[in-house]
């Protein structure tokens, strides 16, 4: 059986086209979320800011480049995970939108993200996404800013308790705020 990955902090970034209400997602081929559509992201490296982690993950997983001012934080989700041995851990996932980038997103199988596909925000493939995504992502995509808690079983394959969601005005990140 494969080892269960334990992360304390992670980022997920969605490329969004405001003008036609679409979002880019790719299919994960390994690790947490294998077989699911998701935004680009992963763990935060030592000494790395959230924004720098987003920029690095976007470059590594899609081949595109972006700037700090093109990112805004839209959500923070505490993922309460239960491992197969019953041990639990919490990973705080910081969700960002990016509305300006350079390059064309491409498949990066070596980075475990393939088939980048644009989806209409009103018709996302929730049944093929992470188990709790349908609980909180619709709020983010309608323009709400959230803090949430989700509860997942081993390998993050199933939701084991109800999702808790709080709506907030914005995240204060210096120059980087939702309403700046």
ROSELO-715926 format. One record per residue (C-alpha): x, y, z. Coordinates in steps of 0.02 Angstrom, whole numbers. Example, Ala and Ser with C-alpha at 12.3 -4.5 7.8 and 13.67 -1.06 7.14 Angstrom:
BEGIN
       x       y       z
     615    -225     390
     684     -53     357
//
This chain:
BEGIN
       x       y       z
       0       0       0
      65     174     -41
     120     291      98
      -5     424     150
      63     599     118
      54     721     263
      61     908     225
      37    1052     348
      10    1191     219
     -30    1191      34
     -90    1306    -104
    -214    1280    -247
    -224    1407    -387
    -360    1418    -519
    -331    1512    -681
    -492    1608    -713
    -560    1699    -864
    -677    1829    -794
    -746    1881    -965
    -820    1710   -1005
    -838    1639    -829
    -720    1492    -854
    -586    1408    -750
    -440    1298    -800
    -416    1132    -713
    -306     982    -747
    -320     798    -704
    -208     735    -563
    -120     572    -607
     -41     533    -438
     -43     573    -253
    -180     666    -161
    -325     690    -281
    -268     559    -407
    -400     545    -543
    -480     712    -495
    -495     878    -584
    -411    1015    -484
    -321    1181    -490
    -132    1186    -489
     -42    1178    -324
      46    1080    -190
     151    1096     -34
     238    1255      21
     427    1241      25
     530    1298     173
     543    1489     179
     419    1511      36
     271    1631      46
      98    1577      -8
     107    1685    -164
     281    1622    -211
     218    1444    -189
      73    1480    -309
     189    1556    -438
     310    1408    -425
     172    1276    -432
      91    1359    -584
     258    1361    -675
     303    1181    -628
     132    1103    -661
      68    1202    -810
     218    1289    -887
     143    1463    -867
     212    1615    -778
     121    1747    -678
     148    1892    -558
     101    1926    -377
     -24    2060    -427
    -118    1933    -535
    -159    1824    -385
    -289    1849    -251
    -333    1736    -106
    -513    1676    -107
    -516    1537      21
    -432    1449     164
    -484    1271     203
    -428    1168     351
    -428     989     289
    -447     871     438
    -377     708     372
    -390     536     451
    -258     410     398
    -284     222     382
    -203     196     553
    -328     316     633
    -200     455     656
    -262     628     606
    -178     783     539
    -236     952     475
    -177    1030     312
    -220    1213     285
    -252    1238      98
    -246    1417      34
    -351    1444    -124
    -305    1578    -251
    -371    1643    -417
    -255    1703    -554
    -324    1815    -691
    -167    1856    -791
     -30    1738    -850
      99    1714    -986
     107    1560   -1095
     -12    1421   -1138
     -51    1292   -1005
      10    1121   -1055
       7     943    -989
     149     906    -870
     139     718    -837
     308     724    -749
     225     843    -625
      67     736    -615
     -54     858    -699
    -123     818    -872
    -260     871    -994
    -281    1054    -945
    -463    1094    -985
    -568    1252    -975
    -734    1227    -885
    -880    1347    -873
    -894    1398    -691
   -1079    1356    -692
   -1044    1178    -752
    -894    1112    -654
    -864     923    -647
    -891     909    -459
    -921     721    -468
    -742     704    -533
    -662     822    -407
    -605     803    -226
    -746     742    -111
    -785     907     -21
    -751    1027    -167
    -935    1040    -209
    -969    1103     -32
    -862    1260     -39
    -799    1294    -217
    -969    1355    -283
    -962    1497    -156
    -785    1544    -209
    -834    1542    -393
    -983    1655    -360
    -865    1784    -283
    -876    1743     -97
    -720    1732      11
    -721    1587     133
    -639    1498     277
    -694    1318     291
    -660    1153     376
    -677     987     287
    -660     812     357
    -586     675     248
    -546     491     267
    -388     396     214
    -301     462      59
    -430     602      53
    -546     489     -47
    -707     517      52
    -792     650     157
    -824     585     333
    -914     735     413
   -1009     891     362
    -912    1039     294
    -910    1198     398
    -902    1364     304
    -880    1543     363
    -893    1691     245
    -770    1833     266
    -740    1999     179
    -561    1969     121
    -390    1905     168
    -265    2039     217
    -101    2002     132
     -17    2171     118
     -48    2236     -57
    -134    2074    -104
    -318    2080     -54
    -474    2028    -145
    -540    2206    -155
    -382    2306    -189
//
